[in-house]
Amino acid sequence: MPLIVVTTSPRVAPGLLSHRAWQALSEGPVRTASADHPHLPYLAEAGVDVEVVQPDPASLVRQAQAGTVVWLEADEALMRAIGHAAVSLEDPPVIEIVPGSYDLPGARLLDLVAVMDRLRTSCPWDGEQTHESLAPYLIEEAYEVLESIEEGDHGALREELGDLLLQVVFHARVAQDRAEGGFDVDDVAGGIVDKLVRRHPHVFAAVAVSGAEEVSDNWETIKAAERAAKNGGDAGSVVDGVPMGQPALSLAAQLLRRAERVGVPVEPPAEGLGGRLFELVRQAHAEGLDPEAELRAAARAYRDRIRAHAPDAAPGNAGPGR
């Protein structure tokens, strides 16, 4: 006779179980150690009695020798103990693991939303944050992601992406508290999903494309149509939406890309240091280079040279203007 262990995911709505799980729950006495297991009300509604007991692995495997026993939920430690108890018997029962529900890709995002909600309501610091107070962290985390990419550190990239994701969820949770104009993380996710579907008709509709360049052209055409619809038919300027607060090199490069995209023959400024810097950005753009990335690479190389030349120099000795 088997000992059947039915597992469930806390990230799936209670009551949603696989067909095999419902079958297993009707095959023998059902026991669990979780008095507050979220599935218990649904099992009771279905006429399945569940006994809440302290887990005793040795007793469970002995009972399974005589007849089918169903255990609802078992962590790794309990499963290991059940395995040890079974192998100690001369005639051990069959142990069957039945997934009642399991996580789909992205399920751990639900954990992040739940943790953020608890922090927002229970932590004094998290509870008093605003979009404005969080803005510096958003910028900092974005740059840390960029640094991990530049350094080729994939382990750090995973961690830094998590920190950046936290900022998105945090801002959405702050917005949820607003009485007017509020939104939540589902609104954020739904908005970007809708946008991606609209702007990829070659994937989600019957539009045919010849390659990546046409995909980019379609994206800009659809984007312009969306902007016109939002502005009452006025498509606005090609530079609308360019964030002017971004680093100057990136800003200049983006403005050049926008101008080139629509064939605007506007010469960049030529006077002063700013004009000369802009000309360097234009040259980088003509060569297919990212001026921000190029300067950052040069700055990293310069940093390494400083370290090699003066490895023991203390930062506190840098003097005025450091």
N, C-alpha and C positions, 0 to 999 in steps of 0.2 A: 504494500500500500504506500502511496506517496505522501510526503509532506509538501504541500503546495504553498509557496510564498508569493502573494500578490503584491506587486509594487505599484505605487502611483506617483505622479508628479504634483507637487504643490502649485505648479504654474499652470495647471489645467483645471478648468472649472470642476468642482466636486460633482459627482454623479455621472460624469462622462468616463465610462470604462469600456475597454475592449470586450468583444463578444466572448472571447475565451476567459476573460477575468470574471464576467458574470456567470459563466458556466462553472468555473472553479469555485466560486463563492457559494454555489448550491450543492457542491459535492460532499461537503463534510462540515463538521463544526468549525466555526470561524472564530478565531481569537486574535486579539491585538493588545499591545501595551499602551496604545494611545487612546485615552478616554475622550479626548477632544479631536479625534481624527475627523477631518471635514467630510468624509464619505459616510460616516455612521448614520446621519439622518436619512440619507438616500437608501442605504442598505435596509434600514428599518422600514422605510416606505415600501420597499420591494419584498418585505417579509423575510429578510435575512437577519437572523439573530447573531449578534457579535458579543462575545464575552471578553471583557477587559481584564487581563491578568498580567502578573509580572512575568517577563520572559524567562523560561527555564529550558535552555536548549536540550539538555539531556532528557528531560521529561517529554518534550515535543517529539523527539525522534523515537522514543519508546512508544508513545501513543500512536505514531504513524506506522509502527510495525503491525499494530492491530487493526488500523483502519485509517482512511484518509483524514488528514488534518489540514486545515487552511489557516495560514497565518497572514494577517494583513499588515504589511509594511515591516521591513527589516533593514536596519542600517548595516554597514560593512562589518562592524564588530560582532553583531548578532549572527550574521551569516557565517562568519568565520567560526564562531562558537558552535553553531549548528553543524558545520562541516566536521569539526573536531569530534563532536559527540557522535556523529554518524559513523565515522571511520573506526571508532572504538568498539562498535558492535560487530558481532559475527555475521549477522544478517541485517545490514542497514537498509532503511527504506529509501526509495527513490526520492530525491529532492528536486522539485520542479519550480523554476522561477517563471512566473507569469506577469509580464508587464501589463498592468491595468491601464496605465497612461504613461506617456513618455514625452520628453521635451522635444519641441521642434527647434530648428535653428533660430536663434534670437531670443529664446525663452529666458535666458538670464537677464535680459533687459528688464523683464518684469521684476526681478529681484532688485535691480538698481532703482526702479521707480518706487518700490515699496520702502527701501532703505531711505531714499531721499524724502519720502513723505514722513517717515518717522523722525528723521533729523529735523525737518522743517517744523514739526509740531512739538518736539521734545528737547531739542538742543537750543540753549539761549542764543548762541552765536549764529547758527543757521537760521533761526527764527527771525532775526532782525535784519538779515541781508536784503538788499534791493538790487535791481538791475545795475544801478549806478555803482554800488559798492563792489559788485562782482566783476565789473568790466575789466579792471586791471588783471584779475586772475585769468580771464578768458584770453587776453592778449598774451600773457605769460605762458599759459599752457600751450597755445598755438605755436609759439616760438620754440618751446621745448620739444614739441612734435617735429618741427622743422629741423632742429639740431640733431635729433636722433636719426632722422633720415639722412642728413648730410654726413653723419659719422658712420652710417651703415650699421648701426647698433639695433638689430631687430628685436632683441629682448627689451631694450629701453623703449623702442617704438610702441610695443604692445602696452607697456605701462603708461606711457605718455598719452596714447590715444584714449586710454581709460580715463585719465585725468581730464582730457578735453571733453570726452563724452559726459562726464559729470557736470561740466559747466553748462552743457545744453540742457540736461535734465534739471539742473538747479534753476536755471532761468525759467524753464517751463513751469516749475513748481511755484516759483515766486509769482509768475503771471496768473497762476490758478487762484491766488488769494485776492486778486483785484475784483472789486465789485462791478466795475464797468470795463469793457474791453479786455477781459481776461481770456485766457486760453490754457490748455493743458498739454501734456506731452503727446497725447493722441492727436490733438489738432496740429501740432508741429509735424509729427510723422505723417499724418494724412495729407498735409499740404505738400510736402516734398514728394510723396508717392504720386499724388495727382500731377504735379509738375513734371516728374520724370516720365510718366505715361504719356502726357500731352506732347512732350518734346522728343519722344522716341517713336514716332508713328511707324517707322520701319521695323520696330520690334513688336509694338502692340496694335498695329493696324496694318493695312495692306499697302503701305507706301514702299516702293523699291528704291534703293540707293546704290550708287556705284562704288562707294568707298567712304572712308572716314571724312574726307573733305566735304562731301555732300551732306554727311550727317551734321557737320559743324554749320554749314550754310542753312540747313533746315532749322537747326536749333535757333539761330539768330533770327530767321524769318518768323518763326513761331513766337519767339520772345518779343519781337517788335509788335506783332499782332496783339499779344497779351497786354503790352504796354499801352497800345492805342485803345483797346477795349476798356482799360482801367481809366484812361484819361479822356473818355468821351469821344474817341475817334482821332485824337491827336497823338501821333506816334512819338512826338517829342524829339529830343536830340539824341544822336548816337552816343553821346557821353553821359546821358542820364543814367544814374545808377552806379557810376564809377565812384567808389569810396575815396574821398579826398583825404581821409585820415591815414591812409596806408603809407608805408615807407616811400620816400620820394622817388627812389629808383624804380620801384614797382609801379608807382603811380604814373611816371613818365612812360614806362613801357606799355602800360595798359592803354593810356591815351593814344599812343602811336598805333597800337593794334586796332583800336576802335576807328581811328581815322583811315587807316589802310583798308579796313574791311569795307567801308563805303566809298573809297576812292576820293576822300576829301584832300585836295592839294593845298594843305596848310603847312607852311614852313615853320619849324620850331623856332623859338627865340634864339638869337645868336649872340646877344650882348651879355657881358658880365660872366662871372663864374658859373651862375646857374645855366646860362646858355651853353657854355662849353661842356658842362656836365650833361646837359640834355643831348648835345651832339654825340657824346660818347654812348649814351643810351640808344640813340638812333642807329649808331654804327653796330652796336650789339644786336639790336633788333634785325638789322639787315643781314647779319651773319647767323641769325637763328639762335642767338644766345640770350639767356636770362641775365640781365645786368645785376639784379639783386643777388642771384646765386653766384655769379662770377665775383662780385665784390666780397661776398661773404667767404668764398673759398680763399680769396687773397688774404682776407683778414685772419682766417684760421691759420694759413701758412705763416703769416707774420707773428701770430701768437706763438706758434711752435718755435719760431726762430728766437723769440724773446726768451722762452723757457730754456732753450738750449744754450743761449748766451749767458743768461743769469738765472740758473735754476734755483738758487737759494735766496734770491732777492725777496724781501718781505714787502707785501703790499703797503704796509703802513709807512714805508720809507719813500713812497713815491713823491711826496712833497706837494705843494700847491698845484692845482690844476689837474689832479689825477683823474 
